[in-house]
Amino acid sequence: MRNSGDGAVGGALGRGLGESGPYPLPESGVDQPADTVGYRGPTACAAAGITYRQLDYWARTGLVEPSVRPPHGAGAQRLYSMRDVVVLKIVKRFLDTGVALQNIRAAVRHLRTRGYADLERMTLMSDGATVYECSSPDEVVQLLQGGQGVFGIAVGVVWRDVEAALSLLHGERVDTGETLLAHNPADELARRRQNRAV
């Protein structure tokens, strides 16, 4: 179990979240597949449940920056990875429950250092002041028995929610810039465009 907050480490809580540094490059050993699909800002907003204003502010302040394609110059389109969108959704949940921004920043840094397999089984717990990582049900129980942890976010569940939401939205191939049309039966305009292209 790991925690963020004042950085103090006590007992079984382990090291503070975010102490391992910035977002690693893929060759750093993290089991991170290459991103072949990116999502533009409005799509990332829809999947994460945030406003474009929040997305823009978080990118400008470095809270959650697009990892597929950062903006370069006027009119450049940012592209977010699916992992970025998961982090956006987690940040939104933390903010909605009143977690301090410095603790959210530490949690975001920590999430970016973890491999995909780690994220699937990770639960983030918070008492509002501190964010804890629990990687087993026993750690969740231990945290709750210690009188800490008001709410929890199962990262694997958030990942599946975002994956389901993005499957209904358009993505963009990173290598070619081609728009990938989602299979959203409610998207009449996309169906018409697709029929014209055939």
PERAPE-V530499 format. One record per backbone hydrogen bond with DSSP energy under -1.0 kcal/mol. CO is the residue of the C=O (numbers start at 1). NH is the residue of the N-H. E is the energy in kcal/mol with one decimal. If there is no record, write none. Layout:
BEGIN
co=<CO & CO>
nh=<NH & NH>
e=<E & E>
END
This chain:
BEGIN
co=<2 & 3 & 10 & 15 & 16 & 25 & 30 & 36 & 38 & 39 & 40 & 41 & 42 & 43 & 44 & 45 & 45 & 51 & 52 & 53 & 54 & 55 & 56 & 57 & 58 & 58 & 69 & 73 & 79 & 79 & 80 & 81 & 82 & 83 & 84 & 85 & 86 & 87 & 88 & 89 & 90 & 91 & 92 & 93 & 94 & 95 & 100 & 101 & 102 & 103 & 104 & 105 & 106 & 107 & 108 & 110 & 115 & 116 & 122 & 123 & 124 & 125 & 126 & 126 & 128 & 130 & 131 & 132 & 133 & 134 & 136 & 137 & 138 & 139 & 140 & 141 & 142 & 143 & 144 & 151 & 153 & 154 & 155 & 156 & 157 & 158 & 159 & 160 & 161 & 162 & 163 & 165 & 166 & 167 & 171 & 172 & 173 & 178 & 180 & 184 & 186 & 187 & 188 & 189 & 190 & 191 & 192 & 193>
nh=<133 & 17 & 13 & 3 & 19 & 28 & 32 & 174 & 172 & 80 & 44 & 45 & 46 & 47 & 48 & 49 & 50 & 55 & 56 & 57 & 58 & 59 & 60 & 61 & 63 & 64 & 79 & 76 & 68 & 69 & 39 & 85 & 86 & 87 & 88 & 89 & 90 & 91 & 92 & 93 & 94 & 95 & 96 & 97 & 99 & 98 & 104 & 105 & 106 & 107 & 108 & 109 & 110 & 111 & 112 & 113 & 119 & 120 & 155 & 134 & 153 & 132 & 150 & 151 & 100 & 127 & 4 & 125 & 2 & 123 & 140 & 141 & 142 & 143 & 144 & 145 & 146 & 148 & 147 & 126 & 124 & 158 & 159 & 160 & 161 & 162 & 163 & 164 & 165 & 166 & 167 & 168 & 169 & 183 & 180 & 38 & 177 & 173 & 171 & 187 & 188 & 191 & 192 & 193 & 194 & 195 & 196 & 197>
e=<-3.1 & -1.6 & -2.1 & -1.3 & -1.4 & -2.4 & -2.8 & -2.4 & -2.2 & -3.0 & -2.6 & -2.7 & -2.2 & -2.3 & -2.2 & -1.8 & -1.8 & -2.2 & -2.7 & -2.4 & -2.9 & -2.0 & -2.6 & -2.3 & -1.7 & -1.0 & -2.0 & -1.4 & -1.2 & -1.9 & -2.1 & -1.9 & -2.2 & -2.3 & -2.5 & -2.2 & -2.1 & -2.7 & -2.3 & -2.0 & -2.5 & -2.8 & -2.5 & -1.1 & -2.2 & -1.3 & -1.8 & -2.7 & -1.7 & -2.2 & -2.7 & -2.4 & -2.1 & -2.7 & -2.0 & -1.1 & -2.0 & -1.6 & -2.0 & -3.0 & -3.0 & -3.5 & -3.0 & -1.9 & -1.0 & -1.4 & -2.6 & -2.8 & -1.6 & -2.9 & -1.6 & -2.4 & -2.7 & -2.4 & -2.4 & -2.8 & -1.4 & -2.0 & -1.5 & -2.3 & -2.9 & -2.0 & -2.6 & -2.1 & -2.3 & -2.7 & -2.7 & -2.3 & -2.3 & -3.0 & -1.4 & -1.3 & -1.3 & -1.3 & -2.8 & -2.9 & -2.0 & -2.9 & -1.9 & -2.0 & -1.4 & -1.7 & -2.2 & -2.3 & -2.5 & -2.4 & -2.1 & -1.9>
END
